[in-house]
Amino acid sequence: MARGSDRSPAGRSRRYTSMMKFSELGLSGAWLIEPEPFSDERGVFFRHFCAQEFAAHGLASAAVQGNISVNPHPGTLRGFHYQEPPFEEAKTLSCITGSIYDIVVDLRLQSPTFMKWIAVELSAQEPRSLHVPSGCANAWMTTMPSTIVHYYMSELYSPQAYRGFRYNDPAFSFRWPMEPKVISEKDRHLPDFDPATLTKA
């Protein structure tokens, strides 16, 4: 396994073992993270988060909040959500049970992939994580019953900075695996996206 080092606050060098594989996706700063599990007679152990490894790949390494979403039904849709500057948030998502189809949209005005999107499937059977960089919107749909999604957040939730747009906004031609069966009234009635509403970071 690859090894790395950093400096502790006291100036002492510390070593760590890499137990994660990072693959950058089609949007800058969006990464798929695959654990390198260790198995023995007790079961399986793998690393789910490491600030040092995240920082080494340029990912937001602070996790100030952890959230869990419990979804009994397939076809449950949440999003699109994001936060405006200076409260923009990066998030790292993974499935504890079940599976989701996740879409990330680049809303960074200076990005070469502005208003482009990617889709990723996550499941408990293949325990990968998706890192969504700050400045991007995110939405996902459950594709199995009894799906639990875990998030690490780089920024606290700020109601005054919360924004969103419709999951079927025609400007993007999103491709979902099915029509949503469960969606909140708030998400169903979100507006279409308007680039003029974006605030520069």
Secondary structure by P-SEA (a helix, b strand, c coil): cccccccccccbbbbbbbcbbbbbcccccbbbbbbbccccccbbbbbcccaaaaaaacccccccbbbbbbbcccccccccccccccbbbbbbbbbcccccbbbbbbccccccccccbbbbbbccccbbbbbbcccbbbbbbbcccbbbbbbbbccccccccbbbbbccccccccccccccccccccccccccccccccccc
